[in-house]
Amino acid sequence: MDNHYHLLVETPEGNLSPGMRQLNGVYTQRFNRLHGRIGHVFQGRYKSILVDKNSYLLELARYIVLNPVRAAMVRSAKDWPWSSYRATAGWITAPAWLQTDWILSAFAKRHKTACERFRKFVSEGKGQPSPWEHLRNQVFLGNEQFVAEMQALIDPEKSLAEIPQGQKRKMAKPLGDYQMQCRSRDDAIYQAYRSGGYKMAELSEYFGLHYSSISKIIRRLENSRIKTLLYP
């Protein structure tokens, strides 16, 4: 947008704050050098919302790409060049850093069909209410159960300081190691994804499964992990 942007991101570990400082800081420096400017480029500090991807992922993705339309900057989402919409809709090739499979897998198994249904879904969202109406405690976008589960995971005795360098995530192991060391194929997929070293597309190719199946395996085991933490 003119003075801010919306970013839908999934992180395998709690490092969003340093990531955003890096993203905004480096971009601001380059932008100011290029245009002979000084000072802030974006409006204020970033605000983060924790989203229940099982219930609100699609609504939030649609809301983001329709922002320029709501602001009367363009007539259609496809007309806004600074958006992930055209890549997700299948009109242009997605850059390496943009993950579109997770969104598209909710619409169909075949890429072409999924893109068509995604475009229809976005088009039908122009008159829909904002998902922020369901925001809870100014932090959570999800139902009461989701909020309760997320709050239960917060350890009040744990320091909120930056994670020491020595505790940061190590380099991911080869996928073959996960396959040999884990009890099952699904567990190997989940552990490899949690390592932060592999995308779902890479796991899909290695294990010979459709990316929607990879997504379901990860989601199921993640939900199981949350329940184990809550009810040991």
C-alpha positions in Angstrom: 0.0 0.0 0.0 1.1 3.7 0.1 2.8 3.6 3.5 2.4 0.0 4.8 2.1 -3.5 3.7 0.4 -6.7 4.8 2.5 -9.9 5.0 1.1 -13.4 5.6 4.0 -15.5 6.9 4.4 -18.8 8.7 7.6 -19.2 10.9 8.9 -22.5 12.2 10.3 -20.7 15.3 9.6 -17.6 17.3 11.9 -15.2 15.4 9.4 -12.9 13.8 10.6 -9.8 15.5 14.3 -10.0 14.4 13.1 -11.0 10.9 10.9 -8.0 10.6 13.7 -5.7 11.8 15.9 -7.1 9.1 13.3 -6.9 6.4 12.2 -3.3 7.2 15.6 -2.1 8.0 17.4 -3.3 4.9 14.6 -2.3 2.6 14.4 1.2 4.1 18.1 1.7 3.8 18.1 0.7 0.1 15.0 2.7 -0.7 16.4 5.8 0.9 19.7 5.5 -0.9 18.0 5.0 -4.2 15.7 8.0 -3.8 17.9 10.3 -1.8 15.6 10.2 1.3 16.1 9.9 5.0 13.8 8.6 7.8 11.1 6.0 7.9 9.5 4.5 4.8 6.7 2.6 6.5 4.1 3.9 8.9 5.0 3.0 12.5 6.1 -0.3 14.0 4.8 -3.5 12.6 1.8 -5.2 14.3 1.6 -9.0 14.4 -1.5 -11.2 14.7 -1.5 -14.9 15.5 -3.8 -16.7 13.1 -5.6 -20.0 13.3 -4.7 -21.2 9.8 -7.4 -24.0 9.9 -10.2 -21.4 10.2 -9.0 -18.1 8.9 -6.1 -18.6 6.5 -8.1 -18.3 3.4 -10.2 -15.3 4.6 -7.0 -13.5 5.6 -5.3 -14.3 2.3 -8.3 -12.9 0.4 -8.5 -9.8 2.6 -4.9 -9.0 1.9 -5.0 -9.2 -1.9 -8.3 -7.2 -1.9 -6.9 -4.3 0.1 -6.0 -2.1 -2.9 -9.5 -2.7 -4.3 -11.1 -1.6 -1.1 -8.9 1.5 -1.0 -10.1 2.3 -4.6 -6.5 2.2 -5.9 -7.5 -0.4 -8.6 -10.7 -2.0 -9.8 -9.4 -5.6 -9.6 -6.9 -7.4 -7.5 -5.0 -8.5 -10.6 -4.3 -4.8 -11.4 -2.2 -4.2 -8.3 1.5 -5.1 -9.2 2.8 -5.2 -5.6 0.9 -8.2 -4.5 1.1 -12.0 -4.4 -2.3 -12.3 -6.1 -1.2 -12.8 -9.7 1.4 -15.4 -8.8 -1.2 -17.3 -6.6 -3.8 -17.0 -9.3 -1.4 -18.6 -11.8 -0.9 -15.7 -14.2 2.8 -15.2 -13.4 5.5 -17.4 -12.0 5.9 -17.2 -8.3 9.3 -16.1 -7.0 11.3 -18.6 -5.0 10.4 -17.0 -1.6 6.7 -17.0 -2.2 4.8 -20.2 -1.1 1.5 -20.5 -3.0 0.8 -24.3 -2.7 -0.6 -24.1 0.9 -3.3 -21.7 -0.2 -4.1 -23.4 -3.5 -4.3 -26.9 -1.9 -7.5 -25.8 -0.2 -9.2 -25.4 -3.6 -8.2 -28.4 -5.7 -5.5 -31.0 -6.3 -4.8 -29.9 -9.8 -2.9 -26.6 -10.1 -4.9 -25.1 -12.9 -8.3 -25.9 -11.3 -7.1 -24.6 -7.9 -6.0 -21.3 -9.5 -9.4 -20.9 -11.2 -11.2 -21.5 -7.9 -8.9 -19.2 -6.0 -9.6 -16.4 -8.5 -13.4 -16.9 -8.1 -13.0 -17.0 -4.3 -11.2 -13.6 -4.3 -13.7 -12.1 -6.7 -16.6 -13.1 -4.4 -14.9 -11.5 -1.4 -15.2 -7.9 -2.4 -18.4 -7.3 -0.3 -17.4 -9.6 2.5 -16.8 -8.2 6.1 -13.3 -7.8 7.3 -11.8 -10.8 9.2 -10.6 -8.3 11.9 -14.2 -8.4 13.2 -13.2 -11.8 14.7 -10.0 -10.5 16.3 -9.7 -11.5 20.0 -7.6 -9.7 22.6 -6.1 -7.6 19.7 -3.7 -10.5 19.1 -5.5 -13.7 18.1 -7.5 -14.4 14.9 -9.3 -17.6 15.8 -12.1 -19.1 17.9 -12.1 -19.4 21.7 -10.5 -22.8 21.7 -7.6 -21.6 19.6 -7.1 -18.6 21.9 -7.1 -20.8 25.0 -4.7 -23.3 23.4 -2.2 -20.5 22.4 -2.4 -18.8 25.7 -1.8 -22.1 27.5 1.5 -22.5 25.5 2.8 -19.3 26.9 5.2 -20.0 29.8 4.9 -17.0 32.3 8.2 -17.9 33.8 10.1 -17.9 30.5 12.1 -14.8 29.6 10.9 -12.9 26.5 14.4 -11.8 25.7 16.0 -12.6 22.3 17.0 -16.2 21.9 20.8 -16.6 22.5 22.9 -17.3 19.4 23.7 -20.8 20.6 20.0 -21.8 20.8 19.1 -20.8 17.3 18.1 -23.5 14.9 20.8 -25.7 13.5 21.2 -26.6 9.8 18.6 -29.1 8.7 19.7 -32.7 8.3 19.4 -34.5 4.9 15.9 -35.9 4.3 17.2 -39.4 4.3 18.3 -39.0 7.9 14.8 -38.0 9.0 13.4 -41.0 7.1 15.8 -43.5 8.9 15.7 -42.0 12.4 11.9 -41.3 12.7 9.4 -43.9 13.7 7.2 -43.4 10.6 7.1 -41.6 7.3 4.6 -39.0 8.6 6.8 -38.3 11.6 9.8 -37.9 9.3 7.9 -35.4 7.1 6.8 -33.4 10.2 10.2 -33.3 11.8 11.9 -32.3 8.5 9.3 -29.5 8.1 9.8 -28.3 11.7 13.5 -28.0 11.1 12.8 -25.0 8.9 15.1 -26.4 6.2 12.5 -27.7 3.8 9.4 -26.4 2.0 6.3 -28.6 1.5 7.1 -28.8 -2.2 10.5 -30.3 -1.5 8.9 -32.8 0.9 6.2 -33.6 -1.6 8.8 -34.5 -4.3 11.1 -36.5 -1.9 8.3 -38.6 -0.3 6.2 -39.0 -3.5 3.1 -37.4 -2.1 0.9 -34.6 -3.2 1.6 -31.3 -1.4 -2.0 -31.3 0.0 -1.2 -34.7 1.6 2.0 -33.2 3.0 0.0 -30.2 4.4 -2.6 -32.5 6.1 0.1 -34.7 7.7 1.9 -31.6 9.1 -1.4 -30.1 10.3 -2.5 -33.3 12.0 0.8 -33.9 13.8 1.0 -30.2 14.8 -2.5 -30.4 16.3 -1.5 -33.6 18.1 1.6 -31.9 19.5 -0.4 -29.0 20.9 -2.8 -31.4 22.6 0.1 -33.2 24.1 1.5 -30.0 25.5 -1.9 -29.0 26.9 -2.8 -32.4 28.3 0.5 -34.3 29.2 
